[in-house]
Amino acid sequence: MNKVNFQQNLPTIGILGGGQLAKMIALSAYPLGISVKVCVKKGADALPGITGDVLEADWNDPNEVLNFSQHVDIVTLENEFVNQESLELLEKSGKQLVPSSRSIRLIQDKWLQKESLLKASLPIVSCQAVESARDVVDFANRFGWPVVLKRRHEGYDGKGNATIHNECQVDSAWEKLQVNQSGLFVEAFCPFEREIAVMVCRSISGEVATYPVVDTVQKDHICHIVRAPSSLNPDLSAQAKSLALSAIESIDGHGVMGVEMFVTTKGDILINELAPRVHNSGHYTIEACFCSQFENHVRAILGWPLGSTNMKWPAAVMVNLLGQGDGPARPMGLETALAMHGANIHIYGKNRSARGRKMGHVTATGNTIVEAEAIAITVAESLRFGAT
């Protein structure tokens, strides 16, 4: 990959997707003098705050995506659900895509992702591709109930997963997930003690950096709280960082990527999932680190020197703002929240709220996790979306 020359005109970055991740990438690019153009799916709107040109395109039509790419110098993405054929055509046309279509393909298909990790001898939960409901039962007979059945494609925030506790639940779970002939795989249930995550920066220049290990609190498969840094002991934190970097190297990923992991009750670290993009567990870096995950993503895809991933504060806590129900996206309680000091409020500006939809986040920094979390939760609880 070719890095962008400082002596040339500042580049224009094209982002596939116009949601909150694209918005925060764009907001970190503007101070560096970088222009941004955003490609959104037809019928969708780019979020307020993205000031560059916005083009609607059918991501499943490679020619429409190729047309978008002609107006930018380099293409990146905010989600992994863009049609693979479209990404491959971009590269064949000579347009630089970071991460590459190959890296994205290995993450889009979660079974290929697992195989990549296994080939790299990295620790993961026991799993198997399955062709029938009988295969699921056979797997559970070997590894024990419960098991988790997952779609190979387009699963996120718990969508596309089903935890199965006994043989009687297998057929209904299979029918629910096996839509559009989507391939499935099954995993053993992991008795984890905690969930952690690491954001990895891997530049096209070869430079690498990792952000601190963080503890994540999930509810209903959706991240609710991120605590930075993790309370893991230094040896386990170092191991987690090493595993995260090896995981991204296994799919030859570039840019900033997220690695989610389990820490078992025995103290083992197992890699759960990879994200080929900036990630929810790194939002705290905007206020808490010298260079945010979003700015470092811009730097990494251009081959520019990476910024410091060190924290400016001893502790930071991020709390997601989730929709409580269907309705208008205007946040209720904003005036109250703004009157509280010590927290940074991010409202994404989506046009509608839905139950469990990520509508924004709150980050608080402090001298201790307890101090920061108390502030972040108090502010977050004063804000409501889509419910009276």
Solvent accessible surface area in square Angstrom, and as a share of the most:
residue,aa,sasa,rsa
1,M,107,0.48
2,N,120,0.61
3,K,130,0.55
4,V,27,0.16
5,N,75,0.38
6,F,123,0.51
7,Q,163,0.72
8,Q,118,0.52
9,N,141,0.72
10,L,92,0.46
11,P,4,0.03
12,T,25,0.14
13,I,0,0.00
14,G,0,0.00
15,I,0,0.00
16,L,0,0.00
17,G,1,0.01
18,G,8,0.08
19,G,18,0.17
20,Q,28,0.12
21,L,21,0.10
22,A,0,0.00
23,K,28,0.12
24,M,14,0.06
25,I,1,0.00
26,A,0,0.00
27,L,83,0.41
28,S,18,0.12
29,A,0,0.00
30,Y,63,0.24
31,P,109,0.69
32,L,57,0.28
33,G,44,0.42
34,I,4,0.02
35,S,62,0.40
36,V,3,0.02
37,K,46,0.20
38,V,0,0.00
39,C,0,0.00
40,V,4,0.03
41,K,108,0.46
42,K,121,0.51
43,G,77,0.74
44,A,42,0.33
45,D,107,0.55
46,A,23,0.18
47,L,17,0.08
48,P,84,0.53
49,G,34,0.33
50,I,18,0.09
51,T,110,0.64
52,G,24,0.23
53,D,88,0.46
54,V,69,0.40
55,L,62,0.31
56,E,88,0.40
57,A,1,0.01
58,D,56,0.29
59,W,18,0.06
60,N,103,0.53
61,D,47,0.24
62,P,22,0.14
63,N,105,0.54
64,E,47,0.21
65,V,0,0.00
66,L,41,0.20
67,N,78,0.40
68,F,3,0.01
69,S,0,0.00
70,Q,107,0.48
71,H,106,0.47
72,V,7,0.04
73,D,82,0.43
74,I,4,0.02
75,V,0,0.00
76,T,0,0.00
77,L,1,0.01
78,E,18,0.08
79,N,26,0.13
80,E,18,0.08
81,F,65,0.27
82,V,0,0.00
83,N,43,0.22
84,Q,36,0.16
85,E,109,0.49
86,S,0,0.00
87,L,0,0.00
88,E,65,0.29
89,L,51,0.26
90,L,0,0.00
91,E,61,0.27
92,K,165,0.70
93,S,59,0.38
94,G,67,0.64
95,K,37,0.16
96,Q,39,0.17
97,L,4,0.02
98,V,0,0.00
99,P,0,0.00
100,S,21,0.14
101,S,8,0.05
102,R,126,0.46
103,S,0,0.00
104,I,0,0.00
105,R,93,0.34
106,L,15,0.07
107,I,5,0.03
108,Q,28,0.13
109,D,10,0.05
110,K,21,0.09
111,W,32,0.11
112,L,45,0.22
113,Q,2,0.01
114,K,3,0.01
115,E,57,0.25
116,S,13,0.09
117,L,0,0.00
118,L,92,0.46
119,K,171,0.72
120,A,43,0.34
121,S,103,0.66
122,L,18,0.09
123,P,46,0.29
124,I,21,0.11
125,V,9,0.05
126,S,49,0.31
127,C,24,0.14
128,Q,51,0.23
129,A,33,0.25
130,V,7,0.04
131,E,151,0.68
132,S,43,0.28
133,A,23,0.18
134,R,129,0.47
135,D,39,0.20
136,V,0,0.00
137,V,7,0.04
138,D,56,0.29
139,F,1,0.00
140,A,1,0.01
141,N,101,0.52
142,R,144,0.53
143,F,96,0.40
144,G,32,0.30
145,W,85,0.30
146,P,34,0.21
147,V,0,0.00
148,V,18,0.11
149,L,0,0.00
150,K,13,0.05
151,R,49,0.18
152,R,58,0.21
153,H,81,0.36
154,E,111,0.50
155,G,8,0.07
156,Y,100,0.38
157,D,45,0.23
158,G,20,0.19
159,K,111,0.47
160,G,8,0.08
161,N,29,0.15
162,A,17,0.13
163,T,53,0.31
164,I,1,0.00
165,H,105,0.47
166,N,64,0.33
167,E,94,0.42
168,C,125,0.75
169,Q,70,0.31
170,V,2,0.01
171,D,102,0.53
172,S,73,0.47
173,A,10,0.08
174,W,38,0.13
175,E,137,0.61
176,K,131,0.56
177,L,2,0.01
178,Q,50,0.22
179,V,63,0.36
180,N,149,0.77
181,Q,157,0.70
182,S,19,0.12
183,G,29,0.28
184,L,3,0.02
185,F,1,0.00
186,V,0,0.00
187,E,7,0.03
188,A,16,0.12
189,F,98,0.41
190,C,12,0.07
191,P,86,0.54
192,F,81,0.34
193,E,97,0.43
194,R,57,0.21
195,E,32,0.14
196,I,1,0.01
197,A,1,0.01
198,V,1,0.00
199,M,4,0.02
200,V,0,0.00
201,C,0,0.00
202,R,44,0.16
203,S,0,0.00
204,I,21,0.10
205,S,59,0.38
206,G,58,0.55
207,E,75,0.34
208,V,66,0.38
209,A,27,0.21
210,T,29,0.17
211,Y,0,0.00
212,P,23,0.14
213,V,5,0.03
214,V,4,0.02
215,D,14,0.07
216,T,13,0.07
217,V,42,0.24
218,Q,52,0.23
219,K,108,0.46
220,D,126,0.65
221,H,105,0.47
222,I,21,0.11
223,C,12,0.07
224,H,45,0.20
225,I,20,0.10
226,V,0,0.00
227,R,68,0.25
228,A,0,0.00
229,P,55,0.35
230,S,13,0.09
231,S,89,0.57
232,L,19,0.09
233,N,77,0.40
234,P,111,0.70
235,D,117,0.61
236,L,34,0.17
237,S,23,0.15
238,A,63,0.49
239,Q,78,0.35
240,A,0,0.00
241,K,69,0.29
242,S,68,0.44
243,L,22,0.11
244,A,0,0.00
245,L,42,0.21
246,S,38,0.25
247,A,0,0.00
248,I,1,0.00
249,E,81,0.36
250,S,28,0.18
251,I,0,0.00
252,D,64,0.33
253,G,0,0.00
254,H,25,0.11
255,G,0,0.00
256,V,0,0.00
257,M,1,0.00
258,G,1,0.01
259,V,0,0.00
260,E,43,0.19
261,M,1,0.01
262,F,23,0.09
263,V,4,0.02
264,T,14,0.08
265,T,99,0.58
266,K,178,0.75
267,G,31,0.29
268,D,75,0.39
269,I,4,0.02
270,L,33,0.17
271,I,0,0.00
272,N,22,0.11
273,E,34,0.15
274,L,9,0.04
275,A,6,0.05
276,P,0,0.00
277,R,39,0.14
278,V,1,0.00
279,H,20,0.09
280,N,12,0.06
281,S,2,0.01
282,G,0,0.00
283,H,3,0.01
284,Y,1,0.00
285,T,0,0.00
286,I,56,0.28
287,E,33,0.15
288,A,0,0.00
289,C,2,0.01
290,F,130,0.54
291,C,5,0.03
292,S,16,0.10
293,Q,0,0.00
294,F,2,0.01
295,E,39,0.17
296,N,0,0.00
297,H,2,0.01
298,V,0,0.00
299,R,57,0.21
300,A,0,0.00
301,I,0,0.00
302,L,0,0.00
303,G,4,0.04
304,W,17,0.06
305,P,81,0.51
306,L,20,0.10
307,G,13,0.12
308,S,51,0.33
309,T,18,0.10
310,N,99,0.51
311,M,37,0.17
312,K,100,0.42
313,W,116,0.41
314,P,80,0.50
315,A,2,0.02
316,A,0,0.00
317,V,0,0.00
318,M,0,0.00
319,V,15,0.09
320,N,10,0.05
321,L,7,0.03
322,L,23,0.12
323,G,5,0.04
324,Q,58,0.26
325,G,14,0.13
326,D,112,0.58
327,G,6,0.06
328,P,92,0.58
329,A,14,0.11
330,R,170,0.62
331,P,18,0.12
332,M,58,0.26
333,G,33,0.32
334,L,58,0.29
335,E,150,0.67
336,T,75,0.44
337,A,1,0.00
338,L,110,0.54
339,A,77,0.60
340,M,61,0.27
341,H,163,0.73
342,G,47,0.45
343,A,24,0.18
344,N,55,0.28
345,I,41,0.21
346,H,41,0.18
347,I,52,0.26
348,Y,6,0.02
349,G,33,0.32
350,K,23,0.10
351,N,109,0.56
352,R,128,0.47
353,S,3,0.02
354,A,38,0.29
355,R,191,0.70
356,G,21,0.20
357,R,92,0.33
358,K,34,0.15
359,M,2,0.01
360,G,0,0.00
361,H,0,0.00
362,V,0,0.00
363,T,0,0.00
364,A,0,0.00
365,T,22,0.13
366,G,2,0.02
367,N,104,0.53
368,T,71,0.41
369,I,46,0.23
370,V,123,0.71
371,E,74,0.33
372,A,0,0.00
373,E,27,0.12
374,A,60,0.46
375,I,49,0.25
376,A,0,0.00
377,I,51,0.26
378,T,71,0.41
379,V,1,0.01
380,A,10,0.08
381,E,130,0.58
382,S,26,0.17
383,L,5,0.02
384,R,99,0.36
385,F,2,0.01
386,G,12,0.12
387,A,23,0.18
388,T,160,0.93
